[in-house]
Amino acid sequence: MKMKKTLAVCLSFCLLLASGATFTSCLHKCEFSSDWSGDEAAHWHACTVGDCDKTADKADHLWDEGEITTPATQEAEGVRTYTCTVCAQEKTEAVTFTGMSENQWDSAFRSFNYRNLAYSEISTVQGSGITVDTESAYKFTEDCAWIKVTIAGQSEEDYVTRSSEVERLQLKLFRSFKALAPYENYAYDAETKTYKAIKPVRIDELDASTSDITLTFADGYLVKIEYTASFTSEGIDFTTTSTVTLSDFGTVELDPDAQ
Protein backbone atom coordinates (compact mmCIF):
# COMPACT_ATOMS: atom_id res chain seq x y z
CA MET A 1 0.00 0.00 0.00
CA LYS A 2 2.84 2.37 0.86
CA MET A 3 4.48 1.65 -2.52
CA LYS A 4 1.22 2.47 -4.34
CA LYS A 5 0.94 5.75 -2.46
CA THR A 6 4.55 6.68 -3.32
CA LEU A 7 3.93 5.85 -6.99
CA ALA A 8 0.79 8.00 -7.01
CA VAL A 9 2.71 10.95 -5.53
CA CYS A 10 5.47 10.56 -8.15
CA LEU A 11 2.94 10.44 -10.99
CA SER A 12 1.23 13.54 -9.63
CA PHE A 13 4.54 15.34 -9.41
CA CYS A 14 5.39 14.42 -13.02
CA LEU A 15 2.01 15.66 -14.19
CA LEU A 16 2.59 18.94 -12.39
CA LEU A 17 5.96 19.32 -14.11
CA ALA A 18 4.43 18.58 -17.50
CA SER A 19 1.63 21.07 -17.01
CA GLY A 20 4.15 23.61 -15.76
CA ALA A 21 6.25 23.17 -18.89
CA THR A 22 3.20 23.58 -21.06
CA PHE A 23 2.20 26.66 -19.13
CA THR A 24 5.72 28.11 -19.44
CA SER A 25 5.79 27.70 -23.23
CA CYS A 26 2.60 29.70 -23.56
CA LEU A 27 3.50 32.60 -21.28
CA HIS A 28 3.26 35.06 -24.21
CA LYS A 29 1.21 35.61 -27.29
CA CYS A 30 3.43 35.46 -30.38
CA GLU A 31 3.79 38.60 -32.44
CA PHE A 32 5.22 37.99 -35.90
CA SER A 33 7.37 40.40 -37.86
CA SER A 34 5.95 41.84 -41.07
CA ASP A 35 9.40 41.37 -42.60
CA TRP A 36 10.44 38.05 -44.06
CA SER A 37 13.21 35.92 -42.65
CA GLY A 38 14.70 33.11 -44.66
CA ASP A 39 17.48 30.73 -45.60
CA GLU A 40 18.53 29.15 -48.89
CA ALA A 41 15.41 26.98 -49.08
CA ALA A 42 12.50 28.79 -47.42
CA HIS A 43 11.11 32.01 -45.94
CA TRP A 44 8.92 32.78 -42.90
CA HIS A 45 7.72 35.44 -40.47
CA ALA A 46 9.62 35.20 -37.17
CA CYS A 47 8.15 35.83 -33.71
CA THR A 48 9.49 39.11 -32.31
CA VAL A 49 8.82 38.36 -28.61
CA GLY A 50 11.94 37.57 -26.59
CA ASP A 51 13.82 34.49 -27.64
CA CYS A 52 10.78 32.80 -29.11
CA ASP A 53 11.70 30.72 -32.12
CA LYS A 54 8.19 30.18 -33.44
CA THR A 55 7.50 31.05 -37.07
CA ALA A 56 4.48 31.69 -39.25
CA ASP A 57 3.79 31.34 -42.98
CA LYS A 58 6.88 29.22 -43.57
CA ALA A 59 7.13 28.03 -47.17
CA ASP A 60 9.68 27.19 -49.86
CA HIS A 61 10.94 30.03 -52.03
CA LEU A 62 9.16 30.73 -55.30
CA TRP A 63 11.96 31.67 -57.71
CA ASP A 64 11.40 33.76 -60.82
CA GLU A 65 12.96 32.88 -64.18
CA GLY A 66 16.15 34.72 -63.32
CA GLU A 67 17.99 37.64 -64.91
CA ILE A 68 21.50 37.84 -66.33
CA THR A 69 23.14 40.35 -63.98
CA THR A 70 26.69 39.76 -65.24
CA PRO A 71 26.98 38.62 -68.87
CA ALA A 72 29.33 35.74 -69.53
CA THR A 73 32.36 36.52 -71.67
CA GLN A 74 34.99 34.40 -73.32
CA GLU A 75 37.29 35.36 -70.44
CA ALA A 76 34.96 34.77 -67.48
CA GLU A 77 31.68 33.11 -66.47
CA GLY A 78 28.65 35.29 -66.02
CA VAL A 79 26.01 35.39 -63.27
CA ARG A 80 22.27 34.76 -63.41
CA THR A 81 20.33 36.08 -60.40
CA TYR A 82 17.02 34.56 -59.27
CA THR A 83 14.62 36.44 -56.96
CA CYS A 84 11.94 34.91 -54.74
CA THR A 85 8.61 36.42 -55.82
CA VAL A 86 7.36 36.33 -52.21
CA CYS A 87 10.22 37.53 -49.99
CA ALA A 88 12.65 39.01 -52.57
CA GLN A 89 15.57 36.86 -51.41
CA GLU A 90 18.11 36.23 -54.15
CA LYS A 91 20.26 33.34 -55.28
CA THR A 92 22.79 33.18 -58.11
CA GLU A 93 24.21 30.63 -60.50
CA ALA A 94 27.15 30.71 -62.90
CA VAL A 95 26.43 31.25 -66.58
CA THR A 96 28.69 29.61 -69.16
CA PHE A 97 29.75 31.58 -72.22
CA THR A 98 28.21 30.10 -75.36
CA GLY A 99 29.32 32.64 -77.92
CA MET A 100 28.90 36.29 -78.83
CA SER A 101 25.61 37.76 -79.85
CA GLU A 102 25.34 39.11 -83.38
CA ASN A 103 25.58 42.67 -82.02
CA GLN A 104 28.77 41.82 -80.13
CA TRP A 105 30.15 40.16 -83.25
CA ASP A 106 29.39 43.21 -85.37
CA SER A 107 31.00 45.44 -82.75
CA ALA A 108 34.23 43.46 -83.01
CA PHE A 109 34.28 44.15 -86.75
CA ARG A 110 33.57 47.88 -86.66
CA SER A 111 35.87 49.89 -88.89
CA PHE A 112 37.10 52.03 -85.97
CA ASN A 113 39.02 49.01 -84.61
CA TYR A 114 41.30 49.06 -87.66
CA ARG A 115 42.48 52.66 -87.44
CA ASN A 116 45.15 52.02 -84.84
CA LEU A 117 46.60 48.53 -84.43
CA ALA A 118 49.41 46.16 -85.30
CA TYR A 119 48.80 43.43 -87.86
CA SER A 120 50.94 40.52 -88.99
CA GLU A 121 50.40 37.58 -91.30
CA ILE A 122 52.54 34.51 -91.88
CA SER A 123 51.60 32.46 -94.93
CA THR A 124 52.91 29.40 -96.71
CA VAL A 125 51.87 28.80 -100.31
CA GLN A 126 52.50 25.43 -101.94
CA GLY A 127 51.88 24.39 -105.50
CA SER A 128 53.58 22.66 -108.43
CA GLY A 129 56.40 21.49 -106.16
CA ILE A 130 57.12 25.01 -104.95
CA THR A 131 56.82 26.38 -101.40
CA VAL A 132 56.85 30.12 -100.76
CA ASP A 133 56.80 31.66 -97.27
CA THR A 134 55.47 35.18 -96.85
CA GLU A 135 55.48 37.49 -93.84
CA SER A 136 53.55 40.75 -93.76
CA ALA A 137 53.62 43.28 -90.95
CA TYR A 138 51.67 46.52 -90.60
CA LYS A 139 51.42 49.15 -87.90
CA PHE A 140 48.67 51.73 -88.23
CA THR A 141 47.89 54.99 -86.53
CA GLU A 142 45.30 57.53 -87.61
CA ASP A 143 47.91 59.37 -89.68
CA CYS A 144 50.57 56.96 -90.84
CA ALA A 145 51.41 53.35 -91.50
CA TRP A 146 54.53 51.21 -91.38
CA ILE A 147 54.66 48.21 -93.73
CA LYS A 148 57.15 45.40 -94.15
CA VAL A 149 56.63 42.46 -96.50
CA THR A 150 59.01 39.53 -96.80
CA ILE A 151 58.53 37.06 -99.66
CA ALA A 152 60.87 34.07 -99.95
CA GLY A 153 63.42 35.87 -97.81
CA GLN A 154 63.30 39.12 -99.79
CA SER A 155 62.02 42.12 -97.81
CA GLU A 156 60.53 45.47 -98.73
CA GLU A 157 59.72 48.16 -96.17
CA ASP A 158 57.67 51.34 -96.49
CA TYR A 159 56.45 54.19 -94.30
CA VAL A 160 53.25 55.87 -95.45
CA THR A 161 52.29 59.35 -94.23
CA ARG A 162 49.84 60.34 -96.95
CA SER A 163 46.46 60.47 -95.19
CA SER A 164 44.51 59.24 -98.20
CA GLU A 165 46.83 56.25 -98.66
CA VAL A 166 46.73 55.40 -94.93
CA GLU A 167 42.92 55.49 -94.98
CA ARG A 168 42.86 53.33 -98.10
CA LEU A 169 45.08 50.70 -96.46
CA GLN A 170 43.02 50.76 -93.27
CA LEU A 171 39.78 50.40 -95.22
CA LYS A 172 41.22 47.55 -97.30
CA LEU A 173 42.25 45.73 -94.13
CA PHE A 174 38.84 46.26 -92.55
CA ARG A 175 36.94 45.10 -95.63
CA SER A 176 39.06 41.99 -96.07
CA PHE A 177 38.41 40.89 -92.47
CA LYS A 178 34.75 41.88 -92.58
CA ALA A 179 34.29 39.72 -95.69
CA LEU A 180 35.71 36.73 -93.82
CA ALA A 181 33.21 36.95 -91.01
CA PRO A 182 29.48 36.56 -91.70
CA TYR A 183 28.07 35.83 -88.24
CA GLU A 184 25.92 32.93 -89.43
CA ASN A 185 28.95 31.15 -90.91
CA TYR A 186 30.57 30.41 -87.54
CA ALA A 187 29.92 28.40 -84.39
CA TYR A 188 31.60 28.84 -81.03
CA ASP A 189 33.86 26.02 -79.84
CA ALA A 190 33.93 26.19 -76.03
CA GLU A 191 36.87 23.79 -75.72
CA THR A 192 39.26 25.96 -77.74
CA LYS A 193 37.45 29.28 -77.14
CA THR A 194 37.44 29.95 -80.86
CA TYR A 195 34.90 30.29 -83.66
CA LYS A 196 35.04 27.72 -86.43
CA ALA A 197 33.47 28.07 -89.85
CA ILE A 198 30.43 25.85 -90.43
CA LYS A 199 29.83 27.19 -93.93
CA PRO A 200 32.23 28.13 -96.72
CA VAL A 201 33.79 31.56 -96.25
CA ARG A 202 34.85 33.67 -99.22
CA ILE A 203 38.46 34.94 -99.41
CA ASP A 204 38.38 37.51 -102.17
CA GLU A 205 42.16 38.01 -102.30
CA LEU A 206 42.57 34.36 -103.31
CA ASP A 207 39.38 34.11 -105.37
CA ALA A 208 38.56 31.05 -103.24
CA SER A 209 36.28 29.76 -100.50
CA THR A 210 37.17 27.66 -97.46
CA SER A 211 35.50 26.11 -94.44
CA ASP A 212 38.88 25.55 -92.76
CA ILE A 213 38.99 28.86 -90.93
CA THR A 214 39.16 29.71 -87.23
CA LEU A 215 38.67 33.09 -85.56
CA THR A 216 39.82 34.03 -82.07
CA PHE A 217 38.53 37.01 -80.09
CA ALA A 218 39.73 38.62 -76.86
CA ASP A 219 38.13 41.49 -74.94
CA GLY A 220 35.80 42.23 -77.83
CA TYR A 221 38.50 42.35 -80.50
CA LEU A 222 39.34 39.96 -83.31
CA VAL A 223 42.91 38.89 -82.47
CA LYS A 224 43.66 35.91 -84.70
CA ILE A 225 42.59 34.38 -88.01
CA GLU A 226 43.82 30.95 -89.09
CA TYR A 227 42.86 29.36 -92.37
CA THR A 228 43.82 26.95 -95.10
CA ALA A 229 42.49 27.45 -98.62
CA SER A 230 43.01 26.09 -102.10
CA PHE A 231 43.02 28.25 -105.20
CA THR A 232 44.13 28.21 -108.82
CA SER A 233 46.38 30.77 -110.44
CA GLU A 234 47.49 30.66 -114.07
CA GLY A 235 46.34 27.08 -114.32
CA ILE A 236 48.31 25.90 -111.27
CA ASP A 237 46.63 24.60 -108.13
CA PHE A 238 47.90 26.08 -104.88
CA THR A 239 47.25 25.60 -101.18
CA THR A 240 47.90 28.37 -98.70
CA THR A 241 48.04 28.18 -94.92
CA SER A 242 47.89 31.49 -93.13
CA THR A 243 47.88 32.89 -89.60
CA VAL A 244 46.90 36.51 -89.05
CA THR A 245 47.51 38.20 -85.69
CA LEU A 246 46.06 41.55 -84.62
CA SER A 247 47.21 43.37 -81.48
CA ASP A 248 47.94 46.69 -79.77
CA PHE A 249 44.48 48.11 -80.50
CA GLY A 250 44.46 51.85 -79.95
CA THR A 251 48.03 51.96 -78.61
CA VAL A 252 50.34 51.98 -81.66
CA GLU A 253 52.53 55.06 -81.98
CA LEU A 254 54.48 55.98 -85.11
CA ASP A 255 56.56 59.10 -85.63
CA PRO A 256 56.07 60.50 -89.16
CA ASP A 257 59.47 62.20 -88.92
CA ALA A 258 61.20 58.87 -88.30
CA GLN A 259 60.80 57.61 -91.85
Salt bridges, closest charged atoms under 4 A:
ASP57 OD2 - HIS45 NE2 3.78
ASP106 OD1 - LYS178 NZ 3.95
GLU165 OE2 - ARG168 NH2 2.76
ASP204 OD1 - ARG202 NE 3.52
ASP207 OD1 - ARG202 NH2 2.27
